[in-house]
Amino acid sequence: MSRNSDLRDATYVGLRTDGTRILRPKSPHLQVYDMLQITSGMSIGSRITGCAWTVGLLLMVWWLAAAASGPAAFANVQWFMSSFLGMLVLFGLSAAAWFHTLAGLRHLAWDFGYGCDMPAVHRTGRIVLIATAVMTVLTWLVAIIAWA
């Protein structure tokens, strides 16, 4: 019997139903993904936009807490949100919101068994990217028109 050079490899040993020993597959990490493939890019993008929602949640909590604290605190939050950096963050969050929502609808279609073949996966990936850009710009156009 050979010795494992890495003790963590022991956690990947499993048994088949007939009792023979096998090595379980190891989950790939970022270095094995080809970022130029739309499938990898969309998967990682969905995870990143999900994390971006955490930033948006923190901003919303800050805004609500400032609104409850009084006019001075609320004015500080409004100043930040209307600054160039604040607008850039809000624009990024709206793009993340659209991407995450549209990618989630794509996954929902997959859950029902639609669009699982590779040509459809590539086509819907491109649709999500284009729709994200269009919907983000439309959202900001409507916001600017309503604000003016």
PyMOL commands that place a pseudoatom at each C-alpha (Angstrom):
pseudoatom trace, name=CA, resn=MET, resi=1, chain=A, elem=C, hetatm=0, pos=[0.000, 0.000, 0.000]
pseudoatom trace, name=CA, resn=SER, resi=2, chain=A, elem=C, hetatm=0, pos=[1.421, 3.384, -0.967]
pseudoatom trace, name=CA, resn=ARG, resi=3, chain=A, elem=C, hetatm=0, pos=[1.512, 6.366, 1.322]
pseudoatom trace, name=CA, resn=ASN, resi=4, chain=A, elem=C, hetatm=0, pos=[-0.309, 9.540, 0.337]
pseudoatom trace, name=CA, resn=SER, resi=5, chain=A, elem=C, hetatm=0, pos=[2.010, 12.502, 0.010]
pseudoatom trace, name=CA, resn=ASP, resi=6, chain=A, elem=C, hetatm=0, pos=[-0.820, 14.830, 0.949]
pseudoatom trace, name=CA, resn=LEU, resi=7, chain=A, elem=C, hetatm=0, pos=[-3.035, 13.912, 3.887]
pseudoatom trace, name=CA, resn=ARG, resi=8, chain=A, elem=C, hetatm=0, pos=[-5.989, 15.715, 2.282]
pseudoatom trace, name=CA, resn=ASP, resi=9, chain=A, elem=C, hetatm=0, pos=[-6.068, 13.062, -0.458]
pseudoatom trace, name=CA, resn=ALA, resi=10, chain=A, elem=C, hetatm=0, pos=[-7.468, 10.614, 2.095]
pseudoatom trace, name=CA, resn=THR, resi=11, chain=A, elem=C, hetatm=0, pos=[-10.733, 12.595, 2.113]
pseudoatom trace, name=CA, resn=TYR, resi=12, chain=A, elem=C, hetatm=0, pos=[-11.201, 11.806, -1.585]
pseudoatom trace, name=CA, resn=VAL, resi=13, chain=A, elem=C, hetatm=0, pos=[-11.225, 8.026, -1.094]
pseudoatom trace, name=CA, resn=GLY, resi=14, chain=A, elem=C, hetatm=0, pos=[-14.646, 6.486, -1.509]
pseudoatom trace, name=CA, resn=LEU, resi=15, chain=A, elem=C, hetatm=0, pos=[-16.314, 3.147, -2.034]
pseudoatom trace, name=CA, resn=ARG, resi=16, chain=A, elem=C, hetatm=0, pos=[-18.461, 1.939, -4.902]
pseudoatom trace, name=CA, resn=THR, resi=17, chain=A, elem=C, hetatm=0, pos=[-21.645, 0.057, -4.180]
pseudoatom trace, name=CA, resn=ASP, resi=18, chain=A, elem=C, hetatm=0, pos=[-19.766, -3.220, -4.751]
pseudoatom trace, name=CA, resn=GLY, resi=19, chain=A, elem=C, hetatm=0, pos=[-17.167, -2.245, -2.113]
pseudoatom trace, name=CA, resn=THR, resi=20, chain=A, elem=C, hetatm=0, pos=[-14.215, -1.414, -4.379]
pseudoatom trace, name=CA, resn=ARG, resi=21, chain=A, elem=C, hetatm=0, pos=[-12.208, 1.669, -3.461]
pseudoatom trace, name=CA, resn=ILE, resi=22, chain=A, elem=C, hetatm=0, pos=[-12.188, 4.682, -5.783]
pseudoatom trace, name=CA, resn=LEU, resi=23, chain=A, elem=C, hetatm=0, pos=[-10.875, 8.236, -5.652]
pseudoatom trace, name=CA, resn=ARG, resi=24, chain=A, elem=C, hetatm=0, pos=[-13.605, 10.847, -5.702]
pseudoatom trace, name=CA, resn=PRO, resi=25, chain=A, elem=C, hetatm=0, pos=[-13.134, 13.678, -8.194]
pseudoatom trace, name=CA, resn=LYS, resi=26, chain=A, elem=C, hetatm=0, pos=[-11.625, 16.877, -6.911]
pseudoatom trace, name=CA, resn=SER, resi=27, chain=A, elem=C, hetatm=0, pos=[-13.518, 20.061, -7.563]
pseudoatom trace, name=CA, resn=PRO, resi=28, chain=A, elem=C, hetatm=0, pos=[-11.741, 22.320, -10.072]
pseudoatom trace, name=CA, resn=HIS, resi=29, chain=A, elem=C, hetatm=0, pos=[-10.588, 25.762, -9.053]
pseudoatom trace, name=CA, resn=LEU, resi=30, chain=A, elem=C, hetatm=0, pos=[-10.312, 29.000, -11.023]
pseudoatom trace, name=CA, resn=GLN, resi=31, chain=A, elem=C, hetatm=0, pos=[-7.048, 28.130, -12.752]
pseudoatom trace, name=CA, resn=VAL, resi=32, chain=A, elem=C, hetatm=0, pos=[-8.680, 25.299, -14.738]
pseudoatom trace, name=CA, resn=TYR, resi=33, chain=A, elem=C, hetatm=0, pos=[-11.387, 27.501, -16.219]
pseudoatom trace, name=CA, resn=ASP, resi=34, chain=A, elem=C, hetatm=0, pos=[-10.874, 29.139, -19.581]
pseudoatom trace, name=CA, resn=MET, resi=35, chain=A, elem=C, hetatm=0, pos=[-12.202, 32.649, -19.074]
pseudoatom trace, name=CA, resn=LEU, resi=36, chain=A, elem=C, hetatm=0, pos=[-12.718, 33.100, -22.799]
pseudoatom trace, name=CA, resn=GLN, resi=37, chain=A, elem=C, hetatm=0, pos=[-15.392, 30.398, -22.791]
pseudoatom trace, name=CA, resn=ILE, resi=38, chain=A, elem=C, hetatm=0, pos=[-18.830, 31.897, -22.346]
pseudoatom trace, name=CA, resn=THR, resi=39, chain=A, elem=C, hetatm=0, pos=[-19.892, 29.051, -20.067]
pseudoatom trace, name=CA, resn=SER, resi=40, chain=A, elem=C, hetatm=0, pos=[-17.090, 29.693, -17.566]
pseudoatom trace, name=CA, resn=GLY, resi=41, chain=A, elem=C, hetatm=0, pos=[-17.425, 33.452, -17.786]
pseudoatom trace, name=CA, resn=MET, resi=42, chain=A, elem=C, hetatm=0, pos=[-21.167, 33.389, -17.180]
pseudoatom trace, name=CA, resn=SER, resi=43, chain=A, elem=C, hetatm=0, pos=[-20.834, 31.039, -14.227]
pseudoatom trace, name=CA, resn=ILE, resi=44, chain=A, elem=C, hetatm=0, pos=[-18.141, 33.112, -12.554]
pseudoatom trace, name=CA, resn=GLY, resi=45, chain=A, elem=C, hetatm=0, pos=[-19.970, 36.343, -13.452]
pseudoatom trace, name=CA, resn=SER, resi=46, chain=A, elem=C, hetatm=0, pos=[-23.096, 35.067, -11.763]
pseudoatom trace, name=CA, resn=ARG, resi=47, chain=A, elem=C, hetatm=0, pos=[-21.146, 34.356, -8.590]
pseudoatom trace, name=CA, resn=ILE, resi=48, chain=A, elem=C, hetatm=0, pos=[-19.450, 37.761, -8.670]
pseudoatom trace, name=CA, resn=THR, resi=49, chain=A, elem=C, hetatm=0, pos=[-22.732, 39.605, -9.187]
pseudoatom trace, name=CA, resn=GLY, resi=50, chain=A, elem=C, hetatm=0, pos=[-24.231, 37.647, -6.313]
pseudoatom trace, name=CA, resn=CYS, resi=51, chain=A, elem=C, hetatm=0, pos=[-21.414, 38.949, -4.114]
pseudoatom trace, name=CA, resn=ALA, resi=52, chain=A, elem=C, hetatm=0, pos=[-21.983, 42.456, -5.483]
pseudoatom trace, name=CA, resn=TRP, resi=53, chain=A, elem=C, hetatm=0, pos=[-25.526, 42.230, -4.142]
pseudoatom trace, name=CA, resn=THR, resi=54, chain=A, elem=C, hetatm=0, pos=[-23.978, 42.081, -0.660]
pseudoatom trace, name=CA, resn=VAL, resi=55, chain=A, elem=C, hetatm=0, pos=[-22.431, 45.487, -1.267]
pseudoatom trace, name=CA, resn=GLY, resi=56, chain=A, elem=C, hetatm=0, pos=[-25.815, 46.747, -2.465]
pseudoatom trace, name=CA, resn=LEU, resi=57, chain=A, elem=C, hetatm=0, pos=[-27.468, 45.369, 0.654]
pseudoatom trace, name=CA, resn=LEU, resi=58, chain=A, elem=C, hetatm=0, pos=[-24.942, 47.164, 2.866]
pseudoatom trace, name=CA, resn=LEU, resi=59, chain=A, elem=C, hetatm=0, pos=[-25.586, 50.421, 0.997]
pseudoatom trace, name=CA, resn=MET, resi=60, chain=A, elem=C, hetatm=0, pos=[-29.332, 49.977, 1.419]
pseudoatom trace, name=CA, resn=VAL, resi=61, chain=A, elem=C, hetatm=0, pos=[-28.924, 49.325, 5.159]
pseudoatom trace, name=CA, resn=TRP, resi=62, chain=A, elem=C, hetatm=0, pos=[-26.733, 52.430, 5.428]
pseudoatom trace, name=CA, resn=TRP, resi=63, chain=A, elem=C, hetatm=0, pos=[-29.361, 54.477, 3.566]
pseudoatom trace, name=CA, resn=LEU, resi=64, chain=A, elem=C, hetatm=0, pos=[-32.240, 53.166, 5.732]
pseudoatom trace, name=CA, resn=ALA, resi=65, chain=A, elem=C, hetatm=0, pos=[-30.304, 53.657, 8.974]
pseudoatom trace, name=CA, resn=ALA, resi=66, chain=A, elem=C, hetatm=0, pos=[-29.437, 57.211, 7.926]
pseudoatom trace, name=CA, resn=ALA, resi=67, chain=A, elem=C, hetatm=0, pos=[-33.075, 57.901, 7.054]
pseudoatom trace, name=CA, resn=ALA, resi=68, chain=A, elem=C, hetatm=0, pos=[-34.089, 56.705, 10.527]
pseudoatom trace, name=CA, resn=SER, resi=69, chain=A, elem=C, hetatm=0, pos=[-31.282, 58.663, 12.226]
pseudoatom trace, name=CA, resn=GLY, resi=70, chain=A, elem=C, hetatm=0, pos=[-32.235, 62.104, 11.007]
pseudoatom trace, name=CA, resn=PRO, resi=71, chain=A, elem=C, hetatm=0, pos=[-31.712, 64.745, 8.333]
pseudoatom trace, name=CA, resn=ALA, resi=72, chain=A, elem=C, hetatm=0, pos=[-27.973, 65.223, 8.897]
pseudoatom trace, name=CA, resn=ALA, resi=73, chain=A, elem=C, hetatm=0, pos=[-27.112, 61.528, 8.528]
pseudoatom trace, name=CA, resn=PHE, resi=74, chain=A, elem=C, hetatm=0, pos=[-29.453, 61.190, 5.552]
pseudoatom trace, name=CA, resn=ALA, resi=75, chain=A, elem=C, hetatm=0, pos=[-27.826, 64.195, 3.869]
pseudoatom trace, name=CA, resn=ASN, resi=76, chain=A, elem=C, hetatm=0, pos=[-24.423, 62.511, 4.188]
pseudoatom trace, name=CA, resn=VAL, resi=77, chain=A, elem=C, hetatm=0, pos=[-25.675, 59.345, 2.500]
pseudoatom trace, name=CA, resn=GLN, resi=78, chain=A, elem=C, hetatm=0, pos=[-27.404, 61.336, -0.217]
pseudoatom trace, name=CA, resn=TRP, resi=79, chain=A, elem=C, hetatm=0, pos=[-24.200, 63.308, -0.782]
pseudoatom trace, name=CA, resn=PHE, resi=80, chain=A, elem=C, hetatm=0, pos=[-22.240, 60.086, -1.289]
pseudoatom trace, name=CA, resn=MET, resi=81, chain=A, elem=C, hetatm=0, pos=[-24.883, 58.496, -3.508]
pseudoatom trace, name=CA, resn=SER, resi=82, chain=A, elem=C, hetatm=0, pos=[-24.986, 61.583, -5.741]
pseudoatom trace, name=CA, resn=SER, resi=83, chain=A, elem=C, hetatm=0, pos=[-21.176, 61.844, -5.983]
pseudoatom trace, name=CA, resn=PHE, resi=84, chain=A, elem=C, hetatm=0, pos=[-19.322, 60.454, -8.994]
pseudoatom trace, name=CA, resn=LEU, resi=85, chain=A, elem=C, hetatm=0, pos=[-18.142, 57.421, -7.008]
pseudoatom trace, name=CA, resn=GLY, resi=86, chain=A, elem=C, hetatm=0, pos=[-21.626, 56.820, -5.626]
pseudoatom trace, name=CA, resn=MET, resi=87, chain=A, elem=C, hetatm=0, pos=[-23.180, 57.003, -9.082]
pseudoatom trace, name=CA, resn=LEU, resi=88, chain=A, elem=C, hetatm=0, pos=[-20.535, 54.628, -10.408]
pseudoatom trace, name=CA, resn=VAL, resi=89, chain=A, elem=C, hetatm=0, pos=[-21.316, 52.164, -7.600]
pseudoatom trace, name=CA, resn=LEU, resi=90, chain=A, elem=C, hetatm=0, pos=[-25.057, 52.461, -8.247]
pseudoatom trace, name=CA, resn=PHE, resi=91, chain=A, elem=C, hetatm=0, pos=[-24.527, 51.944, -11.981]
pseudoatom trace, name=CA, resn=GLY, resi=92, chain=A, elem=C, hetatm=0, pos=[-22.440, 48.847, -11.273]
pseudoatom trace, name=CA, resn=LEU, resi=93, chain=A, elem=C, hetatm=0, pos=[-25.063, 47.535, -8.872]
pseudoatom trace, name=CA, resn=SER, resi=94, chain=A, elem=C, hetatm=0, pos=[-27.822, 48.015, -11.436]
pseudoatom trace, name=CA, resn=ALA, resi=95, chain=A, elem=C, hetatm=0, pos=[-25.738, 46.124, -14.026]
pseudoatom trace, name=CA, resn=ALA, resi=96, chain=A, elem=C, hetatm=0, pos=[-25.109, 43.379, -11.463]
pseudoatom trace, name=CA, resn=ALA, resi=97, chain=A, elem=C, hetatm=0, pos=[-28.821, 43.250, -10.668]
pseudoatom trace, name=CA, resn=TRP, resi=98, chain=A, elem=C, hetatm=0, pos=[-29.794, 42.782, -14.300]
pseudoatom trace, name=CA, resn=PHE, resi=99, chain=A, elem=C, hetatm=0, pos=[-27.055, 40.235, -15.001]
pseudoatom trace, name=CA, resn=HIS, resi=100, chain=A, elem=C, hetatm=0, pos=[-27.827, 38.188, -11.902]
pseudoatom trace, name=CA, resn=THR, resi=101, chain=A, elem=C, hetatm=0, pos=[-31.567, 38.269, -12.593]
pseudoatom trace, name=CA, resn=LEU, resi=102, chain=A, elem=C, hetatm=0, pos=[-31.252, 37.318, -16.257]
pseudoatom trace, name=CA, resn=ALA, resi=103, chain=A, elem=C, hetatm=0, pos=[-28.685, 34.597, -15.522]
pseudoatom trace, name=CA, resn=GLY, resi=104, chain=A, elem=C, hetatm=0, pos=[-31.047, 33.290, -12.842]
pseudoatom trace, name=CA, resn=LEU, resi=105, chain=A, elem=C, hetatm=0, pos=[-33.890, 33.096, -15.367]
pseudoatom trace, name=CA, resn=ARG, resi=106, chain=A, elem=C, hetatm=0, pos=[-31.543, 31.205, -17.681]
pseudoatom trace, name=CA, resn=HIS, resi=107, chain=A, elem=C, hetatm=0, pos=[-30.819, 28.723, -14.898]
pseudoatom trace, name=CA, resn=LEU, resi=108, chain=A, elem=C, hetatm=0, pos=[-34.531, 28.423, -14.194]
pseudoatom trace, name=CA, resn=ALA, resi=109, chain=A, elem=C, hetatm=0, pos=[-35.093, 27.434, -17.827]
pseudoatom trace, name=CA, resn=TRP, resi=110, chain=A, elem=C, hetatm=0, pos=[-32.370, 24.814, -17.435]
pseudoatom trace, name=CA, resn=ASP, resi=111, chain=A, elem=C, hetatm=0, pos=[-34.133, 23.481, -14.332]
pseudoatom trace, name=CA, resn=PHE, resi=112, chain=A, elem=C, hetatm=0, pos=[-37.184, 22.840, -16.503]
pseudoatom trace, name=CA, resn=GLY, resi=113, chain=A, elem=C, hetatm=0, pos=[-35.009, 21.098, -19.104]
pseudoatom trace, name=CA, resn=TYR, resi=114, chain=A, elem=C, hetatm=0, pos=[-34.971, 23.841, -21.742]
pseudoatom trace, name=CA, resn=GLY, resi=115, chain=A, elem=C, hetatm=0, pos=[-31.837, 25.094, -23.471]
pseudoatom trace, name=CA, resn=CYS, resi=116, chain=A, elem=C, hetatm=0, pos=[-29.401, 22.542, -22.075]
pseudoatom trace, name=CA, resn=ASP, resi=117, chain=A, elem=C, hetatm=0, pos=[-27.703, 21.727, -25.393]
pseudoatom trace, name=CA, resn=MET, resi=118, chain=A, elem=C, hetatm=0, pos=[-24.443, 23.553, -26.085]
pseudoatom trace, name=CA, resn=PRO, resi=119, chain=A, elem=C, hetatm=0, pos=[-25.667, 25.775, -28.962]
pseudoatom trace, name=CA, resn=ALA, resi=120, chain=A, elem=C, hetatm=0, pos=[-28.548, 26.994, -26.764]
pseudoatom trace, name=CA, resn=VAL, resi=121, chain=A, elem=C, hetatm=0, pos=[-26.192, 27.502, -23.804]
pseudoatom trace, name=CA, resn=HIS, resi=122, chain=A, elem=C, hetatm=0, pos=[-23.944, 29.727, -25.923]
pseudoatom trace, name=CA, resn=ARG, resi=123, chain=A, elem=C, hetatm=0, pos=[-26.896, 31.569, -27.486]
pseudoatom trace, name=CA, resn=THR, resi=124, chain=A, elem=C, hetatm=0, pos=[-28.607, 32.282, -24.142]
pseudoatom trace, name=CA, resn=GLY, resi=125, chain=A, elem=C, hetatm=0, pos=[-25.277, 33.352, -22.657]
pseudoatom trace, name=CA, resn=ARG, resi=126, chain=A, elem=C, hetatm=0, pos=[-24.890, 35.979, -25.370]
pseudoatom trace, name=CA, resn=ILE, resi=127, chain=A, elem=C, hetatm=0, pos=[-28.526, 37.011, -24.900]
pseudoatom trace, name=CA, resn=VAL, resi=128, chain=A, elem=C, hetatm=0, pos=[-27.946, 37.521, -21.157]
pseudoatom trace, name=CA, resn=LEU, resi=129, chain=A, elem=C, hetatm=0, pos=[-24.884, 39.687, -21.821]
pseudoatom trace, name=CA, resn=ILE, resi=130, chain=A, elem=C, hetatm=0, pos=[-26.618, 41.837, -24.439]
pseudoatom trace, name=CA, resn=ALA, resi=131, chain=A, elem=C, hetatm=0, pos=[-29.836, 42.119, -22.421]
pseudoatom trace, name=CA, resn=THR, resi=132, chain=A, elem=C, hetatm=0, pos=[-27.835, 43.142, -19.344]
pseudoatom trace, name=CA, resn=ALA, resi=133, chain=A, elem=C, hetatm=0, pos=[-26.243, 46.012, -21.234]
pseudoatom trace, name=CA, resn=VAL, resi=134, chain=A, elem=C, hetatm=0, pos=[-29.539, 47.116, -22.813]
pseudoatom trace, name=CA, resn=MET, resi=135, chain=A, elem=C, hetatm=0, pos=[-31.559, 46.893, -19.584]
pseudoatom trace, name=CA, resn=THR, resi=136, chain=A, elem=C, hetatm=0, pos=[-28.894, 48.710, -17.548]
pseudoatom trace, name=CA, resn=VAL, resi=137, chain=A, elem=C, hetatm=0, pos=[-28.811, 51.598, -20.010]
pseudoatom trace, name=CA, resn=LEU, resi=138, chain=A, elem=C, hetatm=0, pos=[-32.629, 51.705, -20.189]
pseudoatom trace, name=CA, resn=THR, resi=139, chain=A, elem=C, hetatm=0, pos=[-32.858, 51.700, -16.395]
pseudoatom trace, name=CA, resn=TRP, resi=140, chain=A, elem=C, hetatm=0, pos=[-30.516, 54.672, -16.158]
pseudoatom trace, name=CA, resn=LEU, resi=141, chain=A, elem=C, hetatm=0, pos=[-32.246, 56.543, -18.976]
pseudoatom trace, name=CA, resn=VAL, resi=142, chain=A, elem=C, hetatm=0, pos=[-35.593, 56.169, -17.223]
pseudoatom trace, name=CA, resn=ALA, resi=143, chain=A, elem=C, hetatm=0, pos=[-34.011, 57.208, -13.891]
pseudoatom trace, name=CA, resn=ILE, resi=144, chain=A, elem=C, hetatm=0, pos=[-32.368, 60.286, -15.407]
pseudoatom trace, name=CA, resn=ILE, resi=145, chain=A, elem=C, hetatm=0, pos=[-35.559, 61.315, -17.222]
pseudoatom trace, name=CA, resn=ALA, resi=146, chain=A, elem=C, hetatm=0, pos=[-37.628, 60.855, -14.054]
pseudoatom trace, name=CA, resn=TRP, resi=147, chain=A, elem=C, hetatm=0, pos=[-35.026, 62.703, -11.975]
pseudoatom trace, name=CA, resn=ALA, resi=148, chain=A, elem=C, hetatm=0, pos=[-34.784, 65.698, -14.313]
for i in range(1, 148): cmd.bond("trace and resi %d" % i, "trace and resi %d" % (i + 1))
show_as sticks, trace
zoom trace
